[in-house]
Amino acid sequence: MSRALPSLIDSFLLYLAAERGLSVNYRLSVQRTLARFADWCAGHGHSPADVDEPMLAAYHRWLRGECRLAAASCRVAMVHLRQFFRYLAREKVLPGNPAALLECGRAARTLPETLRADEVNTLLQSIDPADLPYGARDRAMLEMLYGSGLRVSELVNLRAEQVDWEENFLRITGKGRKTRYVPLGGVAAKALRSYLEHARTRLLRNGRRADVLFLSNRGERLTRDRIRQIIKERARAAGLPENVYPHILRHSFATHLLENGADLRVIQDMLGHASLSTTQVYTHVDQKRLVALHQSFHPRGRKS
């Protein structure tokens, strides 16, 4: 291996963008993982030619020990490394893949946090769309996150041509550049139309044009962090718990559909999950709710 590790990392990141079509956020996560690995190699006097399975195992122990990386974060780092070295082996940069037998560990399946339907209603009703421009904007954003189950990254990149007003559908390009169609419910459509007609032009500055629908107070694309901040502020004002964040609305969207009898595969399509197993976590949420109801109301269900 004659090339330096940073150069190989740059080539891999370019491959992820150009050939795999992976998102900017995913590539940044991989970049952070590999930059930390490169720093560790430099700090321990390792050259790229030194990379082997025992060395990677030592790095894994270092992440868990000195870095105190959580198990889930450590697993992600190992997955990134395994992908990186698989790429190097395929490109004949390495004679083999030293990470082929690298143990990444199983991901712990945690139940997604959700809001009750009445809590979502409290949150949405607390935002006055007549409060221009921010009330109309925030109400439309939250109605769409909950009503269509969008990821926040999909919301910030939403453009006018992705909205089909005749059929009330959104054309969403999600992870891996996969396109899916999700319903735009009547309430969300009304909130979006109100924002576009009465509030969006107020956010544009000095006649500037913007290609995305949802704008900041500077007339620019909102960031994911800013939307997270807006939702926390709105939830606090509505008297809801502190742990309200954009993805909890997506989780609530899926859970409430399932509770009301929607087919799991339909939910999978609307969420844009590649695998049904990813969507099945919501069945566990529903089972947990049923157990709680049984314990609360059945004479033999109450805990002693």
N, C-alpha and C positions, 0 to 999 in steps of 0.2 A: 504494500500500500504506500505509494509514493506521495500521494496528495495529503495535505494537512486536513485535520478533522474539521475545522471551520468551513473549508471549501467543500468538503463532502456534505456537510449539513446544508449548505446553501443549495447544492444540487438536488438534494432530497426534497427540500421545501419547494423548489421550482417544479419538481415532479408532482408533488401533491397538488399544486395549483393548476399546472398545465394539463396533466394527464388524468389525475384523479378527480379534479374539479371540486376539491374540498374547500370548505369555507375559510374565510380570513381568520375567524376566531379559532377554528381547529388548528390551522397552521401556526398561529401564534402560540397555542398551547404546546404544540410539538416543538416549536423553536425554543421555548423556555426550558422544556425537558432536555433537549439536546445541548443547549448552551450550558446548563448546569453540569451535564455529563462531561462536556469538553473542559470546563473549569476544573472538575475533579481530576480528570486525566492529567491536566497540566500541573496541578498542585501535587500530585503523587508521582510525577516524573514518568508517566506512561505515554508512550507514543501510540499512534493508531495501530501499528503492527503488533502491539502487545495484547490487543483485545482478544480475550478468550472467555470461556464459560466461568472459570474461577474468579476472574477479574470482575465480571458482571455480577457474580454472586456477592463479591465484596462490596461492590457499589450499592447493591440492594440493601445490604446490612447497614451501610453508611447512611442511606436515606432514612431507614427506619430508626436508627440509633442517634447519630449526631444531628441529623436534620429534623428528627422527630416528625417525619412526614406521616400523615394519617394513612391508614391501610388502603383506603380507596384512592388517595392521591398517589401512593406508591405503586399501586397496581396500574394506574394510568401511565405513569412514567415507564414502567416495564413494558407495557404494550407499545408505547412509542419507540422504545429502543429495539424491540423485536421487529417492528415494521422497518426501522431504519437499516438494521443489519440484513434483513431479508432483501431490501432494495440493493444494498451494496454487493451482496452475493450474486444477485441476478444480473447486475451490471458488470460482473467480473472484476470488481474492485477488490474483493476478497475472494480467496479460494473456496471459502465455505461460509456458512452462517453461524457465528459463535453464539448467537442468541436463540438458536433453533430449539434448544431444550430449556430455555429460560422459563422458570415458573413464575407466572404472573399472579397466581392466586385467584380465587373465585370472588366475584363482586358480591358484596352483601346486598341482598334485596331489601330495600327499605320502602315502607309504604309512603306514597306521596301525601303531602299535607293538602287539605282541601278546606274550603269554607262551606258552611251550610247555605242552602238556597236563600234563607231569610237574611243571612249575613251579606251575601252578594247583593241582594236587593237593597239592603240598608246602605251599602257602599255606593251603589249606582244612583239611588234616589237622593243621596246627599249632595250630588254634584248638579248644580243648576245650569242647564244648557243656555239659559237666557243671560248668564254671566259671561259676557263676551270680552275677549275671545277665548279665555282659558277654560271657562266652564264648559263651553261647547266642545272644545278640543278634547279635554280630558274625559268628558262623558262619552264621546265617540270612541276614543281609544279603549276605554275600559269595557264598553259594550262589545267591541269587536274582539278583544282578548278573551272575554268570557263567552260571547255569543258564537264565535267561530273557532275558538280554541287555537288561536294563533300563537306562535312563538314571538317573543318580543323582537327578535331580529327580523322576523317576517313583517311585523308591524312597522318598524322604522323604515323599511325599504319599500313599503307599499306605494304603488303609483296608480294614477287614475285609470290607465288602460287595463289594469288588473281587475277592475270592478265591472261586472256585468249587471247593469241596472235592470235590464229586461227580465233576466232569469233569476236575479238576486243570488249571484254566485261570485266568489272571489277566485281568481286564478293565482295560486301561490306557488312560488318556487322555493322549496325548502332545502333540507340537508342533501348534499350530493347533487344539487341542481335538479332534483326531482320535482316535477310539476304535479300538483293536485288541485282539485276543485272542491271548495268548501262552501256551504250555504252562508249567505248573509241574511240573518234573520230580520224580520220586520222591524223590531225595535232598534237593532243595530243599524239597519239601513236608514231609518228615520234620523237617528243621531248623527250618522255620517253625512247625510244630505244637509242637515241643519248646520253642521260645522263648515262644510264646503261653501254653502250659500251665504252664511252670515259672519264667519269668524276667520277663515283662512286668509282672505285678502287683507285682513287687519294685521296679520303676522308677517306678511311680505314687506320688505323694506325697500324704499326708493325704487319702486317699480321692478324689483328683481324678480326673476323667475326661479322656481324650484321644481324639480321633477318628482319629489316625493310628496305624499299627501299631508303628513303630520309635521308641523314646523315648530321650531323653538321661538322664543321671544325675539330672536335675531333674524328670523326668517330663514333659518337653516334647518337641516335634518336633525331631529332629536336623537340623542344618544340613548343607548340602552340604560346607562347609569342614570340619566336624567328621568327616564320613564319610571325606573325603579323608585327614584326619589319622589316623583309625583304621586305614585300609588301609595307609598308609605304616608305621605302628607295627607292625602285624601282619606286613607283608612283611619288615621289618627283623628282627623276632624269628624269622622263618622262614628267615633267611639269604638272602633274595632281593635283587635289585638295588634301588637307591633309587628308580628311576623307575616304581614301581608305583602306580597311581592308579585311581579308579573306572572311567573310560572304557576303560582297557586291558582290563578284564574283559569289557566289551561287545564290544570288538574281538576278543578271544580267542574269545568265544562264536560270533561270526559266522565267524571263520577256521576254527575247529575243525569247525563244521558243514560248511563247504565242503570241507574236507580229507577229510571222511568221506562225501562224496557227496550232500549236501543240494542241492536245486535252488535256484538263485540267487533266483528269484522268491518262494519260500517264505521264504528268509532276509530278503528285502526286506519281506515282510509282518510277520514277527516283529519286525524292527527298527523298523518304522513309517516307513520311508523313502518319501517321496512319489515319488521317481524311481529307476528301476533303476540309472541311471548312478551314483548315490551308493553303492549297494551293490556295484557292479562293482569298486570299489577293492580289495575283498577277493580278487578273482581275481588281481590283480597280486601280492598277498601270497603267494598259493598258487603263482604262477609263479616268484616269487623263491625260494621254498622248493625247488621242483623244480630250478631252476638250481643251487642250493647242493648238493643231493643228487647231481646229475649231476657236478659238479666234484669232489665228495668221493669218489665211488665208481666212476665210469666211467674205464676206462684212458685214454681220449682226452679226458676232461673236465677233468683236472687242469690248473691254470694253470702255465705254465712259470716 
